[in-house]
Amino acid sequence: VATKGGGIPELIIDGSTGYLCDVADDGCLAVRVKELTDNPSKIKTMGIEGGKRSMLFSKEEMAQQVMEVYEKLGV
């Protein structure tokens, strides 16, 4: 459970790898945390999906993406 500030929405897919709430929406944060604490299987599922998604942001993947940009630019 996180807010939609900064780069967080790039990392978390709302409802799949976690939950996103508007910045300063304490009510949303509380509801989502409660929802997850009441549903351990949802925590596990989101954790697995989040782990898979995190691989998109590994240093190896980021380096590959930078190299692809360089190649497109002919650098």
PyMOL Python script that loads the backbone (N, CA, C, O; Angstrom):
from pymol import cmd

cmd.read_pdbstr("""\
ATOM      1  N   VAL A   1       0.865  -1.171   0.000  1.00  0.00           N
ATOM      2  CA  VAL A   1       0.000   0.000   0.000  1.00  0.00           C
ATOM      3  C   VAL A   1       0.906   1.226   0.000  1.00  0.00           C
ATOM      4  O   VAL A   1       1.762   1.387   0.869  1.00  0.00           O
ATOM      5  N   ALA A   2       0.697   2.084  -0.993  1.00  0.00           N
ATOM      6  CA  ALA A   2       1.545   3.267  -1.130  1.00  0.00           C
ATOM      7  C   ALA A   2       0.730   4.406  -1.732  1.00  0.00           C
ATOM      8  O   ALA A   2      -0.413   4.222  -2.151  1.00  0.00           O
ATOM      9  N   THR A   3       1.335   5.573  -1.763  1.00  0.00           N
ATOM     10  CA  THR A   3       0.671   6.723  -2.373  1.00  0.00           C
ATOM     11  C   THR A   3       1.134   6.884  -3.814  1.00  0.00           C
ATOM     12  O   THR A   3       2.148   6.320  -4.224  1.00  0.00           O
ATOM     13  N   LYS A   4       0.378   7.658  -4.567  1.00  0.00           N
ATOM     14  CA  LYS A   4       0.651   7.867  -5.989  1.00  0.00           C
ATOM     15  C   LYS A   4       1.711   8.937  -6.238  1.00  0.00           C
ATOM     16  O   LYS A   4       1.793   9.470  -7.345  1.00  0.00           O
ATOM     17  N   GLY A   5       2.512   9.257  -5.246  1.00  0.00           N
ATOM     18  CA  GLY A   5       3.531  10.282  -5.394  1.00  0.00           C
ATOM     19  C   GLY A   5       4.820   9.743  -5.982  1.00  0.00           C
ATOM     20  O   GLY A   5       5.111   8.551  -5.891  1.00  0.00           O
ATOM     21  N   GLY A   6       5.584  10.632  -6.584  1.00  0.00           N
ATOM     22  CA  GLY A   6       6.897  10.279  -7.116  1.00  0.00           C
ATOM     23  C   GLY A   6       6.820   9.202  -8.176  1.00  0.00           C
ATOM     24  O   GLY A   6       5.908   9.204  -9.003  1.00  0.00           O
ATOM     25  N   GLY A   7       7.763   8.291  -8.158  1.00  0.00           N
ATOM     26  CA  GLY A   7       7.817   7.228  -9.153  1.00  0.00           C
ATOM     27  C   GLY A   7       7.089   5.962  -8.736  1.00  0.00           C
ATOM     28  O   GLY A   7       7.137   4.958  -9.447  1.00  0.00           O
ATOM     29  N   ILE A   8       6.418   5.996  -7.595  1.00  0.00           N
ATOM     30  CA  ILE A   8       5.752   4.801  -7.075  1.00  0.00           C
ATOM     31  C   ILE A   8       4.755   4.197  -8.069  1.00  0.00           C
ATOM     32  O   ILE A   8       4.730   2.975  -8.211  1.00  0.00           O
ATOM     33  N   PRO A   9       3.930   4.994  -8.766  1.00  0.00           N
ATOM     34  CA  PRO A   9       2.990   4.382  -9.712  1.00  0.00           C
ATOM     35  C   PRO A   9       3.663   3.602 -10.849  1.00  0.00           C
ATOM     36  O   PRO A   9       3.019   2.765 -11.481  1.00  0.00           O
ATOM     37  N   GLU A  10       4.918   3.860 -11.109  1.00  0.00           N
ATOM     38  CA  GLU A  10       5.643   3.073 -12.108  1.00  0.00           C
ATOM     39  C   GLU A  10       5.959   1.678 -11.570  1.00  0.00           C
ATOM     40  O   GLU A  10       6.077   0.719 -12.332  1.00  0.00           O
ATOM     41  N   LEU A  11       6.093   1.580 -10.258  1.00  0.00           N
ATOM     42  CA  LEU A  11       6.470   0.320  -9.633  1.00  0.00           C
ATOM     43  C   LEU A  11       5.277  -0.554  -9.288  1.00  0.00           C
ATOM     44  O   LEU A  11       5.323  -1.773  -9.456  1.00  0.00           O
ATOM     45  N   ILE A  12       4.211   0.067  -8.808  1.00  0.00           N
ATOM     46  CA  ILE A  12       3.049  -0.674  -8.309  1.00  0.00           C
ATOM     47  C   ILE A  12       1.894  -0.573  -9.295  1.00  0.00           C
ATOM     48  O   ILE A  12       1.501   0.521  -9.700  1.00  0.00           O
ATOM     49  N   ILE A  13       1.361  -1.718  -9.675  1.00  0.00           N
ATOM     50  CA  ILE A  13       0.152  -1.756 -10.484  1.00  0.00           C
ATOM     51  C   ILE A  13      -1.003  -1.907  -9.507  1.00  0.00           C
ATOM     52  O   ILE A  13      -1.144  -2.935  -8.844  1.00  0.00           O
ATOM     53  N   ASP A  14      -1.816  -0.884  -9.430  1.00  0.00           N
ATOM     54  CA  ASP A  14      -2.895  -0.844  -8.446  1.00  0.00           C
ATOM     55  C   ASP A  14      -3.817  -2.050  -8.596  1.00  0.00           C
ATOM     56  O   ASP A  14      -4.365  -2.310  -9.667  1.00  0.00           O
ATOM     57  N   GLY A  15      -3.973  -2.776  -7.493  1.00  0.00           N
ATOM     58  CA  GLY A  15      -4.852  -3.929  -7.472  1.00  0.00           C
ATOM     59  C   GLY A  15      -4.181  -5.229  -7.875  1.00  0.00           C
ATOM     60  O   GLY A  15      -4.754  -6.302  -7.687  1.00  0.00           O
ATOM     61  N   SER A  16      -2.976  -5.153  -8.425  1.00  0.00           N
ATOM     62  CA  SER A  16      -2.268  -6.352  -8.868  1.00  0.00           C
ATOM     63  C   SER A  16      -1.001  -6.604  -8.051  1.00  0.00           C
ATOM     64  O   SER A  16      -0.819  -7.681  -7.484  1.00  0.00           O
ATOM     65  N   THR A  17      -0.136  -5.603  -8.002  1.00  0.00           N
ATOM     66  CA  THR A  17       1.111  -5.760  -7.245  1.00  0.00           C
ATOM     67  C   THR A  17       1.078  -4.967  -5.940  1.00  0.00           C
ATOM     68  O   THR A  17       2.060  -4.939  -5.198  1.00  0.00           O
ATOM     69  N   GLY A  18      -0.022  -4.342  -5.676  1.00  0.00           N
ATOM     70  CA  GLY A  18      -0.190  -3.540  -4.462  1.00  0.00           C
ATOM     71  C   GLY A  18      -1.392  -2.638  -4.630  1.00  0.00           C
ATOM     72  O   GLY A  18      -2.179  -2.789  -5.564  1.00  0.00           O
ATOM     73  N   TYR A  19      -1.520  -1.712  -3.726  1.00  0.00           N
ATOM     74  CA  TYR A  19      -2.597  -0.733  -3.812  1.00  0.00           C
ATOM     75  C   TYR A  19      -2.006   0.663  -3.789  1.00  0.00           C
ATOM     76  O   TYR A  19      -1.046   0.934  -3.067  1.00  0.00           O
ATOM     77  N   LEU A  20      -2.583   1.535  -4.577  1.00  0.00           N
ATOM     78  CA  LEU A  20      -2.176   2.934  -4.616  1.00  0.00           C
ATOM     79  C   LEU A  20      -3.314   3.813  -4.112  1.00  0.00           C
ATOM     80  O   LEU A  20      -4.481   3.605  -4.443  1.00  0.00           O
ATOM     81  N   CYS A  21      -2.943   4.791  -3.311  1.00  0.00           N
ATOM     82  CA  CYS A  21      -3.899   5.771  -2.796  1.00  0.00           C
ATOM     83  C   CYS A  21      -3.396   7.166  -3.144  1.00  0.00           C
ATOM     84  O   CYS A  21      -2.196   7.385  -3.311  1.00  0.00           O
ATOM     85  N   ASP A  22      -4.320   8.092  -3.249  1.00  0.00           N
ATOM     86  CA  ASP A  22      -3.922   9.474  -3.475  1.00  0.00           C
ATOM     87  C   ASP A  22      -3.078   9.956  -2.307  1.00  0.00           C
ATOM     88  O   ASP A  22      -3.267   9.530  -1.168  1.00  0.00           O
ATOM     89  N   VAL A  23      -2.150  10.844  -2.605  1.00  0.00           N
ATOM     90  CA  VAL A  23      -1.299  11.419  -1.562  1.00  0.00           C
ATOM     91  C   VAL A  23      -2.189  12.081  -0.517  1.00  0.00           C
ATOM     92  O   VAL A  23      -3.123  12.804  -0.864  1.00  0.00           O
ATOM     93  N   ALA A  24      -1.910  11.842   0.740  1.00  0.00           N
ATOM     94  CA  ALA A  24      -2.615  12.412   1.895  1.00  0.00           C
ATOM     95  C   ALA A  24      -4.024  11.855   2.084  1.00  0.00           C
ATOM     96  O   ALA A  24      -4.806  12.419   2.848  1.00  0.00           O
ATOM     97  N   ASP A  25      -4.365  10.755   1.400  1.00  0.00           N
ATOM     98  CA  ASP A  25      -5.669  10.121   1.602  1.00  0.00           C
ATOM     99  C   ASP A  25      -5.522   9.041   2.665  1.00  0.00           C
ATOM    100  O   ASP A  25      -5.412   7.854   2.358  1.00  0.00           O
ATOM    101  N   ASP A  26      -5.523   9.476   3.917  1.00  0.00           N
ATOM    102  CA  ASP A  26      -5.333   8.552   5.030  1.00  0.00           C
ATOM    103  C   ASP A  26      -6.416   7.479   5.086  1.00  0.00           C
ATOM    104  O   ASP A  26      -6.151   6.338   5.464  1.00  0.00           O
ATOM    105  N   GLY A  27      -7.630   7.851   4.708  1.00  0.00           N
ATOM    106  CA  GLY A  27      -8.727   6.894   4.725  1.00  0.00           C
ATOM    107  C   GLY A  27      -8.482   5.736   3.765  1.00  0.00           C
ATOM    108  O   GLY A  27      -8.709   4.577   4.114  1.00  0.00           O
ATOM    109  N   CYS A  28      -8.028   6.040   2.583  1.00  0.00           N
ATOM    110  CA  CYS A  28      -7.714   5.007   1.597  1.00  0.00           C
ATOM    111  C   CYS A  28      -6.610   4.096   2.116  1.00  0.00           C
ATOM    112  O   CYS A  28      -6.714   2.872   2.030  1.00  0.00           O
ATOM    113  N   LEU A  29      -5.565   4.690   2.649  1.00  0.00           N
ATOM    114  CA  LEU A  29      -4.457   3.895   3.185  1.00  0.00           C
ATOM    115  C   LEU A  29      -4.942   2.938   4.265  1.00  0.00           C
ATOM    116  O   LEU A  29      -4.581   1.761   4.269  1.00  0.00           O
ATOM    117  N   ALA A  30      -5.761   3.448   5.180  1.00  0.00           N
ATOM    118  CA  ALA A  30      -6.268   2.619   6.275  1.00  0.00           C
ATOM    119  C   ALA A  30      -7.133   1.472   5.747  1.00  0.00           C
ATOM    120  O   ALA A  30      -6.999   0.333   6.194  1.00  0.00           O
ATOM    121  N   VAL A  31      -8.011   1.773   4.807  1.00  0.00           N
ATOM    122  CA  VAL A  31      -8.900   0.747   4.248  1.00  0.00           C
ATOM    123  C   VAL A  31      -8.092  -0.340   3.551  1.00  0.00           C
ATOM    124  O   VAL A  31      -8.355  -1.529   3.730  1.00  0.00           O
ATOM    125  N   ARG A  32      -7.118   0.068   2.764  1.00  0.00           N
ATOM    126  CA  ARG A  32      -6.316  -0.906   2.015  1.00  0.00           C
ATOM    127  C   ARG A  32      -5.445  -1.765   2.936  1.00  0.00           C
ATOM    128  O   ARG A  32      -5.315  -2.969   2.715  1.00  0.00           O
ATOM    129  N   VAL A  33      -4.853  -1.163   3.956  1.00  0.00           N
ATOM    130  CA  VAL A  33      -4.050  -1.938   4.899  1.00  0.00           C
ATOM    131  C   VAL A  33      -4.946  -2.943   5.618  1.00  0.00           C
ATOM    132  O   VAL A  33      -4.579  -4.109   5.768  1.00  0.00           O
ATOM    133  N   LYS A  34      -6.106  -2.499   6.058  1.00  0.00           N
ATOM    134  CA  LYS A  34      -7.052  -3.398   6.738  1.00  0.00           C
ATOM    135  C   LYS A  34      -7.468  -4.527   5.805  1.00  0.00           C
ATOM    136  O   LYS A  34      -7.530  -5.686   6.215  1.00  0.00           O
ATOM    137  N   GLU A  35      -7.754  -4.189   4.549  1.00  0.00           N
ATOM    138  CA  GLU A  35      -8.148  -5.209   3.571  1.00  0.00           C
ATOM    139  C   GLU A  35      -7.082  -6.290   3.446  1.00  0.00           C
ATOM    140  O   GLU A  35      -7.394  -7.479   3.388  1.00  0.00           O
ATOM    141  N   LEU A  36      -5.835  -5.872   3.404  1.00  0.00           N
ATOM    142  CA  LEU A  36      -4.751  -6.843   3.268  1.00  0.00           C
ATOM    143  C   LEU A  36      -4.520  -7.637   4.550  1.00  0.00           C
ATOM    144  O   LEU A  36      -4.263  -8.839   4.489  1.00  0.00           O
ATOM    145  N   THR A  37      -4.606  -6.994   5.693  1.00  0.00           N
ATOM    146  CA  THR A  37      -4.400  -7.737   6.938  1.00  0.00           C
ATOM    147  C   THR A  37      -5.499  -8.766   7.155  1.00  0.00           C
ATOM    148  O   THR A  37      -5.293  -9.765   7.844  1.00  0.00           O
ATOM    149  N   ASP A  38      -6.658  -8.523   6.572  1.00  0.00           N
ATOM    150  CA  ASP A  38      -7.761  -9.483   6.667  1.00  0.00           C
ATOM    151  C   ASP A  38      -7.682 -10.575   5.601  1.00  0.00           C
ATOM    152  O   ASP A  38      -8.475 -11.516   5.624  1.00  0.00           O
ATOM    153  N   ASN A  39      -6.742 -10.460   4.674  1.00  0.00           N
ATOM    154  CA  ASN A  39      -6.675 -11.392   3.556  1.00  0.00           C
ATOM    155  C   ASN A  39      -5.222 -11.782   3.251  1.00  0.00           C
ATOM    156  O   ASN A  39      -4.637 -11.284   2.290  1.00  0.00           O
ATOM    157  N   PRO A  40      -4.645 -12.665   4.061  1.00  0.00           N
ATOM    158  CA  PRO A  40      -3.245 -13.051   3.857  1.00  0.00           C
ATOM    159  C   PRO A  40      -2.961 -13.639   2.475  1.00  0.00           C
ATOM    160  O   PRO A  40      -1.855 -13.477   1.958  1.00  0.00           O
ATOM    161  N   SER A  41      -3.931 -14.312   1.870  1.00  0.00           N
ATOM    162  CA  SER A  41      -3.684 -14.874   0.535  1.00  0.00           C
ATOM    163  C   SER A  41      -3.504 -13.759  -0.498  1.00  0.00           C
ATOM    164  O   SER A  41      -2.747 -13.915  -1.456  1.00  0.00           O
ATOM    165  N   LYS A  42      -4.197 -12.640  -0.305  1.00  0.00           N
ATOM    166  CA  LYS A  42      -4.043 -11.483  -1.198  1.00  0.00           C
ATOM    167  C   LYS A  42      -2.639 -10.894  -1.036  1.00  0.00           C
ATOM    168  O   LYS A  42      -2.013 -10.493  -2.017  1.00  0.00           O
ATOM    169  N   ILE A  43      -2.154 -10.843   0.196  1.00  0.00           N
ATOM    170  CA  ILE A  43      -0.795 -10.352   0.442  1.00  0.00           C
ATOM    171  C   ILE A  43       0.206 -11.226  -0.312  1.00  0.00           C
ATOM    172  O   ILE A  43       1.114 -10.719  -0.971  1.00  0.00           O
ATOM    173  N   LYS A  44       0.032 -12.535  -0.209  1.00  0.00           N
ATOM    174  CA  LYS A  44       0.957 -13.457  -0.871  1.00  0.00           C
ATOM    175  C   LYS A  44       0.915 -13.280  -2.388  1.00  0.00           C
ATOM    176  O   LYS A  44       1.956 -13.200  -3.041  1.00  0.00           O
ATOM    177  N   THR A  45      -0.295 -13.218  -2.942  1.00  0.00           N
ATOM    178  CA  THR A  45      -0.445 -13.056  -4.390  1.00  0.00           C
ATOM    179  C   THR A  45       0.191 -11.755  -4.863  1.00  0.00           C
ATOM    180  O   THR A  45       0.931 -11.744  -5.847  1.00  0.00           O
ATOM    181  N   MET A  46      -0.095 -10.658  -4.163  1.00  0.00           N
ATOM    182  CA  MET A  46       0.489  -9.366  -4.551  1.00  0.00           C
ATOM    183  C   MET A  46       2.004  -9.393  -4.401  1.00  0.00           C
ATOM    184  O   MET A  46       2.723  -8.800  -5.205  1.00  0.00           O
ATOM    185  N   GLY A  47       2.482 -10.077  -3.380  1.00  0.00           N
ATOM    186  CA  GLY A  47       3.929 -10.186  -3.185  1.00  0.00           C
ATOM    187  C   GLY A  47       4.610 -10.919  -4.323  1.00  0.00           C
ATOM    188  O   GLY A  47       5.674 -10.511  -4.789  1.00  0.00           O
ATOM    189  N   ILE A  48       3.994 -12.001  -4.768  1.00  0.00           N
ATOM    190  CA  ILE A  48       4.549 -12.765  -5.886  1.00  0.00           C
ATOM    191  C   ILE A  48       4.556 -11.918  -7.155  1.00  0.00           C
ATOM    192  O   ILE A  48       5.559 -11.854  -7.865  1.00  0.00           O
ATOM    193  N   GLU A  49       3.423 -11.269  -7.431  1.00  0.00           N
ATOM    194  CA  GLU A  49       3.340 -10.424  -8.628  1.00  0.00           C
ATOM    195  C   GLU A  49       4.303  -9.233  -8.542  1.00  0.00           C
ATOM    196  O   GLU A  49       4.921  -8.851  -9.535  1.00  0.00           O
ATOM    197  N   GLY A  50       4.420  -8.662  -7.356  1.00  0.00           N
ATOM    198  CA  GLY A  50       5.357  -7.552  -7.164  1.00  0.00           C
ATOM    199  C   GLY A  50       6.797  -7.978  -7.371  1.00  0.00           C
ATOM    200  O   GLY A  50       7.600  -7.230  -7.928  1.00  0.00           O
ATOM    201  N   GLY A  51       7.123  -9.185  -6.920  1.00  0.00           N
ATOM    202  CA  GLY A  51       8.467  -9.713  -7.136  1.00  0.00           C
ATOM    203  C   GLY A  51       8.787  -9.863  -8.612  1.00  0.00           C
ATOM    204  O   GLY A  51       9.892  -9.549  -9.054  1.00  0.00           O
ATOM    205  N   LYS A  52       7.807 -10.348  -9.372  1.00  0.00           N
ATOM    206  CA  LYS A  52       8.000 -10.474 -10.817  1.00  0.00           C
ATOM    207  C   LYS A  52       8.194  -9.099 -11.451  1.00  0.00           C
ATOM    208  O   LYS A  52       9.073  -8.910 -12.292  1.00  0.00           O
ATOM    209  N   ARG A  53       7.368  -8.152 -11.040  1.00  0.00           N
ATOM    210  CA  ARG A  53       7.449  -6.801 -11.622  1.00  0.00           C
ATOM    211  C   ARG A  53       8.768  -6.127 -11.269  1.00  0.00           C
ATOM    212  O   ARG A  53       9.309  -5.360 -12.065  1.00  0.00           O
ATOM    213  N   SER A  54       9.277  -6.407 -10.096  1.00  0.00           N
ATOM    214  CA  SER A  54      10.524  -5.756  -9.678  1.00  0.00           C
ATOM    215  C   SER A  54      11.689  -6.092 -10.602  1.00  0.00           C
ATOM    216  O   SER A  54      12.658  -5.337 -10.682  1.00  0.00           O
ATOM    217  N   MET A  55      11.597  -7.219 -11.297  1.00  0.00           N
ATOM    218  CA  MET A  55      12.665  -7.592 -12.224  1.00  0.00           C
ATOM    219  C   MET A  55      12.776  -6.603 -13.383  1.00  0.00           C
ATOM    220  O   MET A  55      13.834  -6.489 -14.001  1.00  0.00           O
ATOM    221  N   LEU A  56      11.695  -5.892 -13.678  1.00  0.00           N
ATOM    222  CA  LEU A  56      11.746  -4.874 -14.730  1.00  0.00           C
ATOM    223  C   LEU A  56      12.632  -3.698 -14.341  1.00  0.00           C
ATOM    224  O   LEU A  56      13.037  -2.907 -15.192  1.00  0.00           O
ATOM    225  N   PHE A  57      12.929  -3.590 -13.052  1.00  0.00           N
ATOM    226  CA  PHE A  57      13.687  -2.458 -12.548  1.00  0.00           C
ATOM    227  C   PHE A  57      15.059  -2.873 -12.026  1.00  0.00           C
ATOM    228  O   PHE A  57      15.696  -2.127 -11.282  1.00  0.00           O
ATOM    229  N   SER A  58      15.510  -4.059 -12.414  1.00  0.00           N
ATOM    230  CA  SER A  58      16.843  -4.499 -12.008  1.00  0.00           C
ATOM    231  C   SER A  58      17.887  -3.668 -12.750  1.00  0.00           C
ATOM    232  O   SER A  58      17.587  -3.069 -13.783  1.00  0.00           O
ATOM    233  N   LYS A  59      19.090  -3.631 -12.233  1.00  0.00           N
ATOM    234  CA  LYS A  59      20.133  -2.848 -12.898  1.00  0.00           C
ATOM    235  C   LYS A  59      20.450  -3.428 -14.270  1.00  0.00           C
ATOM    236  O   LYS A  59      20.808  -2.691 -15.189  1.00  0.00           O
ATOM    237  N   GLU A  60      20.321  -4.745 -14.414  1.00  0.00           N
ATOM    238  CA  GLU A  60      20.569  -5.362 -15.709  1.00  0.00           C
ATOM    239  C   GLU A  60      19.510  -4.932 -16.733  1.00  0.00           C
ATOM    240  O   GLU A  60      19.834  -4.603 -17.875  1.00  0.00           O
ATOM    241  N   GLU A  61      18.249  -4.940 -16.309  1.00  0.00           N
ATOM    242  CA  GLU A  61      17.169  -4.534 -17.212  1.00  0.00           C
ATOM    243  C   GLU A  61      17.298  -3.051 -17.559  1.00  0.00           C
ATOM    244  O   GLU A  61      17.108  -2.664 -18.712  1.00  0.00           O
ATOM    245  N   MET A  62      17.615  -2.236 -16.580  1.00  0.00           N
ATOM    246  CA  MET A  62      17.760  -0.803 -16.836  1.00  0.00           C
ATOM    247  C   MET A  62      18.927  -0.546 -17.802  1.00  0.00           C
ATOM    248  O   MET A  62      18.819   0.296 -18.694  1.00  0.00           O
ATOM    249  N   ALA A  63      20.035  -1.267 -17.625  1.00  0.00           N
ATOM    250  CA  ALA A  63      21.177  -1.113 -18.531  1.00  0.00           C
ATOM    251  C   ALA A  63      20.795  -1.527 -19.946  1.00  0.00           C
ATOM    252  O   ALA A  63      21.189  -0.874 -20.913  1.00  0.00           O
ATOM    253  N   GLN A  64      20.027  -2.612 -20.072  1.00  0.00           N
ATOM    254  CA  GLN A  64      19.577  -3.059 -21.390  1.00  0.00           C
ATOM    255  C   GLN A  64      18.700  -2.000 -22.048  1.00  0.00           C
ATOM    256  O   GLN A  64      18.837  -1.738 -23.243  1.00  0.00           O
ATOM    257  N   GLN A  65      17.810  -1.395 -21.287  1.00  0.00           N
ATOM    258  CA  GLN A  65      16.936  -0.359 -21.836  1.00  0.00           C
ATOM    259  C   GLN A  65      17.738   0.858 -22.291  1.00  0.00           C
ATOM    260  O   GLN A  65      17.430   1.446 -23.328  1.00  0.00           O
ATOM    261  N   VAL A  66      18.751   1.239 -21.536  1.00  0.00           N
ATOM    262  CA  VAL A  66      19.605   2.363 -21.927  1.00  0.00           C
ATOM    263  C   VAL A  66      20.351   2.026 -23.221  1.00  0.00           C
ATOM    264  O   VAL A  66      20.459   2.864 -24.115  1.00  0.00           O
ATOM    265  N   MET A  67      20.859   0.806 -23.316  1.00  0.00           N
ATOM    266  CA  MET A  67      21.579   0.384 -24.528  1.00  0.00           C
ATOM    267  C   MET A  67      20.650   0.415 -25.752  1.00  0.00           C
ATOM    268  O   MET A  67      21.070   0.790 -26.846  1.00  0.00           O
ATOM    269  N   GLU A  68      19.398   0.021 -25.558  1.00  0.00           N
ATOM    270  CA  GLU A  68      18.441   0.063 -26.664  1.00  0.00           C
ATOM    271  C   GLU A  68      18.206   1.486 -27.147  1.00  0.00           C
ATOM    272  O   GLU A  68      18.075   1.726 -28.347  1.00  0.00           O
ATOM    273  N   VAL A  69      18.155   2.419 -26.222  1.00  0.00           N
ATOM    274  CA  VAL A  69      17.995   3.833 -26.607  1.00  0.00           C
ATOM    275  C   VAL A  69      19.214   4.290 -27.390  1.00  0.00           C
ATOM    276  O   VAL A  69      19.075   4.935 -28.429  1.00  0.00           O
ATOM    277  N   TYR A  70      20.417   3.964 -26.902  1.00  0.00           N
ATOM    278  CA  TYR A  70      21.646   4.332 -27.617  1.00  0.00           C
ATOM    279  C   TYR A  70      21.661   3.753 -29.023  1.00  0.00           C
ATOM    280  O   TYR A  70      22.028   4.435 -29.981  1.00  0.00           O
ATOM    281  N   GLU A  71      21.258   2.485 -29.143  1.00  0.00           N
ATOM    282  CA  GLU A  71      21.253   1.845 -30.453  1.00  0.00           C
ATOM    283  C   GLU A  71      20.267   2.535 -31.410  1.00  0.00           C
ATOM    284  O   GLU A  71      20.569   2.717 -32.589  1.00  0.00           O
ATOM    285  N   LYS A  72      19.112   2.909 -30.906  1.00  0.00           N
ATOM    286  CA  LYS A  72      18.130   3.609 -31.736  1.00  0.00           C
ATOM    287  C   LYS A  72      18.649   4.964 -32.192  1.00  0.00           C
ATOM    288  O   LYS A  72      18.335   5.424 -33.289  1.00  0.00           O
ATOM    289  N   LEU A  73      19.455   5.603 -31.331  1.00  0.00           N
ATOM    290  CA  LEU A  73      20.009   6.897 -31.655  1.00  0.00           C
ATOM    291  C   LEU A  73      21.265   6.798 -32.510  1.00  0.00           C
ATOM    292  O   LEU A  73      21.754   7.803 -33.024  1.00  0.00           O
ATOM    293  N   GLY A  74      21.787   5.576 -32.661  1.00  0.00           N
ATOM    294  CA  GLY A  74      22.991   5.376 -33.452  1.00  0.00           C
ATOM    295  C   GLY A  74      24.249   5.796 -32.733  1.00  0.00           C
ATOM    296  O   GLY A  74      25.244   6.145 -33.367  1.00  0.00           O
ATOM    297  N   VAL A  75      24.215   5.768 -31.431  1.00  0.00           N
ATOM    298  CA  VAL A  75      25.374   6.181 -30.630  1.00  0.00           C
ATOM    299  C   VAL A  75      26.302   5.003 -30.431  1.00  0.00           C
ATOM    300  O   VAL A  75      27.340   5.137 -29.783  1.00  0.00           O
TER     301      VAL A  75
END
""", "prot")
cmd.dss("prot")
cmd.show_as("cartoon", "prot")
cmd.util.cbc("prot")
cmd.orient("prot")
